[in-house]
């Protein structure tokens, strides 16, 4: 039920206290909204004499137990403390389990309680019959069961097509799995760690490339990360499955996978919060394992660079004083309340020239893109003026259209993410059927990993929420892999969308930290230490300018087409006039050139140099 594999029309109840607490709100771990329009549980009308909650499995299954939970609420303490269980094959004639055996339920509203039946019961329908409760009669639940062997799969069944390891992996098993993959594909994989957790566990990464361990000039770098919240485990398992899949398909000469491995340096980190994973479980509530051992939410533990950029823009300082990209981290940030995991991630981001990435999360099924924080209106603006302006502009990056494309690529390649007839996990569909939403317009956060990545590095990053159930049962992993496989591959391929090239001087030396600007887009990128760059862009014509300290800028017209490869767009910069003058002056200061004089003639400067061992030379600049 929590994963929504049980659909809305399969759930029924005897009554409801009001519309916001219908039977559809009875899914395990469902959350209430702030106004309680969507309640945090099924709540019965207590004036009714009989109370029941029913699930229709649509075919006979083996029911093995139930998990019950109280109401999600900040103000109410409602939960069911005892209940009967009944079964039926036609929804008319019911048999109460064990002749009316009373099962004990919850003692608080948050902690799930699992009850396993003494033997499996084969039936199509199951009913929970509450007998006693605390506060109002409200509950959330999950039904446990197994399908009967059948040669006729139902519409909800997605048989796996890949021979992979569909299991949950704890820290030790995850490390062993990565080691096995590395041994099977030693020529294209490398295991390394990006740092350690607060408890000293290594944050392992797997690099997949045709030349692992080395950045190749002209080859973009991509990252998938998971496990920011330890109890959201789907991403961890999907990345382990992706490692297995790429290794297996590469060895089997799959042309698509071989092209990926040979054209992209891929980094996969299945667990950024390994300490907290060990706390989470299928029976844990949504908070258990969410934070680090020290109590940090890693995703929103990054520097707030948005406020720095927006404040500078309001003062007219961008880009003259404050850049619109690679905004420095405030000096006091790393000495403040920062998780050791966050520091390790920041260091990893800074030393690797990532172009594109995504973090895999859980608890919802959609894709979010930056900005994750909405820009506050200027103090001088009146409310009426704010209403007149496009409020969407307060949330948009300079690359709004590109971010929407990237998010759509994943959502629309996913097998079920855009199926909005069931709504979202907790409320109505907030994405308009598209499966994507700007994070700031949904659940804004300060100091997000995505906003930091965009404003401090070259990397465009989005968040992928993989499903309603944060810790799905192992039996669901195969179908979830089928749902996500194409989306995982298609999103990596977007790293080739746009332009790429190198910036060098006239002597062929590659220039690091050169700035590459696109006319009309107020967000620049920088070249890597090897002088290469990648700029993600949608198809179109762009005037692109490269700049570097001491060099004259160069502008080119670069055309991005619809093919699968980035458009080459390289630059060769010449020393600027002033840089050449400074270079000669420095030589004189070192004793190489004892005398130096300037003469002005029209728009030219004549520089005369007297050398002690050569005749007078005149250089026209």
N, C-alpha and C positions, 0 to 999 in steps of 0.2 A: 504493500500500500504506500509506504513512504516514497518509493521510487516512482510511483505513478504507473507502474505496469498494470496494477489494478485500476481500471478506469472509473470515471465518476458514476456511470450508469450501473456499475456493479455494486455500489454502496447504497444502503438504505437504512433508515432508522424509524423507530416508532413515532417520534415526534421531535420537535425542536423548540427551544425557548424563544428564539427569534431567528430571522433569516441569516444573520451572521454566524449562527452556531448550528448550521445544518449538518447532516451526516457527512457531507464532503469535507467538513473541518475536523473529522475524526482520525485523520492520518497521523501516524507517529511523528513526533517532532515538528508538526506544523506550527507556525508562529502567528501570533496576532499582529495586526497593524496598530499604529499608534492610537487611532481613533476607535479601535475595537469594532470597526465596520466588518472586518473579517476576523472572527473570533479565533481564539487559540485552542479550540476543542469543539467536539460535538457536545451540545448541552440539551438535555431533554426538557420537555414541558412537565414540570413536577405535578401538575394537576391531573395528568393522565395516570391511569391505574397500572398499566403495564409499560415496561421500558425495555427496549432491545436495540441492538446495533447489528446489522446483517451485512454479510459479504457473499456475493454470488461468484463462485469460481468459474462459471460457465461450462464446466465439465467436472466429472468426478476427480477428486484429488485426495491425497492422504494428508489430512490435517494433523499436525504434531504438537501444536501449542499456540500461545498468543503472548504478545508483549503489551502491557498496558502502561499508561502514563496519564498524569493529570493535566489540568488546563494551563496553557501558556498565558500568563497574566502577571502584571506587576501589582495588581490590587486585589485579586481573588485567590483564595487557597482552596481550589476545588479539585477533588479526585475521588475515584471509585475505590472503595476499600474491600468489597467482596462481590462476587458474581457467580452465576451459573453459566454453563456453555451448552448449547443445543445444536443439533445437526438435522439436515433434511436433504432429500433428493428432489423434492418438488415444491418447496417453500410453503406447503400446506400442513403436512404431517411432520411434527418435530419430536426428536428424541433427546432428552436431557442427558448429558454425559454422566455415567456412573450413578444413574438413578437420583440425580439431584445433588451431586457432590459440590460443596461450596468452596470455590477457589478464593484465596486471599489476594487482594490487589495491592494498591499503593498506600504508602504512608506519608508521601509528600507529593507535590504537583509536578516536580521536574524529573525525578529519577525513574527511568523505565524499569519495570519489573517483568521478568519473563517467567511464564508458567508452561511447563512441558507436560503434555498428557501422558498418562501411564502407558498408553498404547496408541498407535496411529488410528485415526478414524477416517474411513473412506466415505465421502459425501460430496455434494455439490455446493450446499449452502452451510454457513456457520452463523450462529447468533451468540452474542454476548448479552447476558441478562443481568444487569446491575441489581444488587440487593441492598447494598449500603454504601453511603458516600459521605464525604466531608464537604460542607458548604452546599453548593449546587451540584446537581447530577451532571458532571462534565467529564469527558474522557477522550484520550487519544489512544490509538492502538495499532498494532501490526499483527497480521495473521501468519503463522508459520505452517508450511506444508510443502509437499513434493508432488509433482505430476506423476500420474500412473504411466507405466510403459505403454507406448502407443506408436503405431506406424503412421499416424495421421497428426502431424503437428498443427497447432492452432495458429491463428494470425499473430499472436503475441510471441511465438517462438522464433528465435533467430539462430539457426544452427551455425556454429563456428566453422569457418573454412580454412583457418590456419592452424597448424599443429604447434601450439605454443603452450606455455605453462600458465594456466588460468587459476592462480592461487594468490592468496594474500601472503606477503613476505614481511616478516619482522626485520629488524636492522641486520642481524646476522645473516638471515636468508637472502636479503637484498644484496648484501655485499658478495655473498657466494654466487648468486645469480649473475651479477656483473662480471665476476671473475670467470665463470663458465663461458659467457658470451665473448669475453676478451680472448680466451683460449681457442674458441672456435673461429674467431675472425681476428687474428693478431695483426694482420697487415692493415686493417682499417679501423681498429679501435685502440683506445688508450684510456686507462682509468687514472684519475687524479682527484684531489680534493681541493675545494675552494676555501677551506678553513675548518674550524671546529666549533661545536655547539658549546653552550655554557657548561655542560656536563662532560665535555671532552670527546664527544663522538664526532668522527670525521664526516663532513658534508661531501659525500662522494659525487663525482661527475664522470660521465663517459663521453669522450670525444669520438666522433665517427667522421673519418676523412680518409681520402686516399693517401694522405701524407700526415698521419697523426703526430701531434707534438710540435707542429710548426705552422705558423701563419704563412700562407702562400700569397704573394702579391697578386691582387686581382680576384681573389676568392673570398666571397663574403662569409661572415661568421653569424651563426644562428643559435638561439638557445630556447629550450623548453625547460621550465622549472616546475616543481610540484612540492607539496608538503609544507607550504608556508604556515598552514594551520595543520597541526599534527593529526587531528581527527578527520581530516578530509583526505581520504586515502585513495580515491579513484584515480587521481592524477599519478600517484606513485606507481600503481599497477599498470596504468596505460603506458607510462614511459618505459617500464621494464619490458612490457610487451612490444613496444616500438623498437627497443634495442634488439630483441630476439628476432623480430620480423625483418629488420634491415639486414642483420647478419645473415639470416637464412636466405633471403631473397637475393642478396648480393652474391652469395656462393652459388645460387641457382641461376645466375646471369639474368635476373630480371632487369630489363633495360631502363625502366623508370628509376628503380632504386640505384642502379649503377651510376646513372647520371647525377642523382642527388649526391651520392657519396663523392663523386669525382668533381663536382662543381660547387659544393658547399661544405664548410667546416661546421659540423653540427655538434652542439653540446647539450647533453641531457642530464639534468640533476633531479633525481626522483624524490629527494627528501631534504628540504632546507631547514626543517625543524625536527630532527631525528629524536630528540629527547621526548617531545610531546606525542610522537606517534605511539610510543610505548604505553601512553596513558589512555589513548582512544580505543574504542571497541564498538562492535555492533550494538552493545547494550549501553554505551555511554550516552549522556545527554549532549546537547550541542555545544556546551561550554567546555566539557572535559577534553583536554588535549588541544584546545584552540590556541592557547597562548604558549610562549616558551616557558622553560622552567623558571625563568626570572619574572614572568608575568607580562611579556611584551607581545603585541600583535605585530609580527614582522612586516606584514604588508603595508601597514601605516606607521612604520617606525623610521621613515626616511626624512631627510631635510625638506622643509617646506620651501622649495625654490619658486613656487607659483607666486607667493606674496612678494618675493624679491623682484621678480620680473614685472608684475603688475604695478608695484609701487614705482619702479623705475620708469615704466611707460607713462604713468600719470604725470611724472615730472619731466618727461621729454628726454630722458637719459639714454634711451635705447635707439640705436646701438652704439652711440658715441661714447658713453661711459660704461654702461652695462650691456653685455652682449645678449642677443636673443637666443643663445645656445651655449652649452658648456658653462652654465652659470656656476661659479665656484661655491663650494660648501662653506657655510658660515664657520668662522674660526672656532667658535665655542661649541659647535654641534657634537663633535666626536667625544668631547669631555662630559657631555650631559647624559641623559637617560636614553642610552642606545644599547640595544642587544648586541652581544658579541656576534651573533649570527648576521645581524644587519651590517656590522662593520666588515665582516668577511665578504658579504655579497657586494658591498660598495667597492671594495678593493678589487674583486673579480671583474666587476663591470668596467672599472677604470683601466685595467691592464689588458683587456681583450676588446678589440674593435668590433663589437657586435653591431649588426645592422637591423635585425628583426628578432623579436622574441615574444613569448607568451607564458604566463603563469597559470597553472591549472588549479582550480579551486572547486568547491562543492557547496551544496545547500540550495542551489538554484540551477536552472538550465537556460543559460543565455550567455552572450559574449558582451563584455563592456570595453569601452575604449575611452582614452583621455579627452579632455581633462577629467580628473576624478574629483576636482574641487571647483566650485563655481566662483567666479570672480565677483567680489563685492562691488556695488556701485560706488562711484566717487561721492565724497561727502557733500559736494556742492550740488549734486543732482537731486532733483525733487522726485517724489514718488510718481507723479504723473508722467514725468519724462522717462523714468525707468520703464513704466508700463508701455509707453509708446515705442521704445526701442526694441529691437529683436532680442528677447531674453536669451535665446539660444546662443547668441554671440558671446554671452558672458561665460559660457561653458566650452566654447570651441577652441581647439588649437589652430595654429596656422595651417595644419595639415588635416583639417576636418574631413574632407572628401576622401583622402587616402585612408585615414583611420577607419572610416565607414566601410570602405572596400575590403580592407584587411579583415575586419570583424565579420562582414558578410561572407567572405570566403570560407571561414570556418563554419559559421552557423548554417549556411546553405549547403555545405558539403556533408554536414552531419545528417544522419538518417532521420532523426526525430526532433531536432531542436526547433524547427519552425512550425511544428504541429501545435498551433495555438488554441485549438478547440477546447482543450482541457484547462486553459489558463496557465498561470505560472505555478510554481510549487506552493505558494502561500496566498496569492491574491489573483486578480484577473491578470491577463497577459499585459505586461508593461512595455512590450516591444512592438506592438502593432502588427504582430504576425511575422516580423522580420528576424526575431531571435537575437537582435542586437540592441544596445542602448548606451547612450552616453552616461558614464558612471555618475557624473555630477548631477544629472537630472534624476537619478534613481536613488542611490545611497551615497552621498558625497562623503569623502574622507580627506583629512589633511595629511600631507606627507606620505603619499602613496608611492609604491614602488614604480608604478607606471609613469606618473608625472615626473618623478625624479629621473627615470631613465631617459625620458624625452628631453628634459631641460638640462641635464648634466652630461649626457653622452649622445652618441649618434643613433642609439638604438630606439626603434619604435616598438613599444610593448603594449599588449592588451591582456585582459584577464578572461579566461574561459571557465565558466561555471558548468561543470559536467553533468550535474543531476541533483535531484532533490535529496537523495539519500547520501549523506556524507560517508557512511561506512557500509556500502552495499554487501549483501551476502555473497560469498564466494561463487555461488552458482550463477550469479548475474554478470560476472566479469567477462565471459565469452561474448554475450550479447552486447555488452557495452563496448568491447573492442570492435565488434562489427559496426556499431553505431558511429564510432569515432575514427576508424582507420583511415578512410579517405580524407576526412577533414584534417587529420594530423599531417598527412603527406602534402595535401594541397596548400596548407598554410606555409609549410617550409618553402615550397616552390615560389611563394610570393617574394622571397628575398631577392629574386632576379628582376623584380618590377622596377623600372626607372632607368637611371644612368649610373655608370661606373667609369673609373679611369684613374690616372695618376697625375700628380702635379710635380713637375721637375723644372730645373733651371736649364739654361742654354747649353750647359756643359753635360747635361744628362743626369745630374745629381737629383735624387728624389727628395722632395721637400715635405717634412713632417709638420703637422699642425697648421697647414695652410687652410684657409677658410674657403668653402665653396658655397656660393649664394645663388638662389634661384629667384629671378625677378618676379615680384608679386606674391612671394611666399616668405613671410617674415620669420623664417627659422632656418638657420644655416647648419652645415655640418663641417667637420674637420677631417683632414687626411690623417691616416694612421702613421705610426712610426716608420712604416715602409713607403710612405708617400702616396698610397692608394686610398681611394674613397668610394663610397656607394651612397647614392641619394635616391631613396624610394620616391617614385612619382607615378601618377596615373598617365595614361597615354595623352600626348599632346606635344606642342612646340614650346620650348622654354629657352629664355636667354639666361645663360649660366655664367657666373663670374668667379674666377679663382683669385685669391689674394694671399700674399704672404709678406711678413715684415721684411723690408729692404728690397722688395720687388715691385715692379709695375704690375698692376692687375691686368687680367686678360678676360675677355668676354667672348662666348661662343653661343651659337644657336644649336641646341641639342633637341633632337626629335625622338620621342618615346613612342614606339609602335605597340601593336597588340600581340606581338610574338612573345615567346616565353623567355627571351633573353634580354638582359639589360643592354642599353645602348652605350657603346664606348664613347666617352667624352673626356679626353685628356687635355692637359694644359702645359705649355712651356712658358715660364716667366723669365723676364730679363731683369737685371738689377736696375733699380730706380736711379734717377740722376743723383738724388741726394745720398742714396746709399753708396754710389760710386765715389762721391766727394768725401763722404765720411771714411771710406776705406782708404783713400789716398792720404787723408789727414792722419789716420791712425798709423800709416806707414811712416810719415814724417816724425810722429811722436816717438816711434821706435828707433829713430836714427837712420832709417833707410833713405829718407828724403829730407835733406837739411833745410831747404827753403821752398816756400809755396806762396804764390801770389795769384790774385783773381783780377780779371778785366771784364767789364760788361760791355756787350755790343748788341744792341737790339734785344732780341729774345734769347740770345745765347750767352753763355758764360765761358770765357776763355781762362783756362787754368794752366799756369806756367809752373813747371817743376824744375828745380835746379838740383842735380845730383852731383855728388862729389867726384864720382868716377866716370860720369858720362856728360855729354854736351847737353845744353838746354833743350828740353822737349816741350812742345806745346800740344796740349790735349784739348780738343774741341768737344764739349759736352752738349 
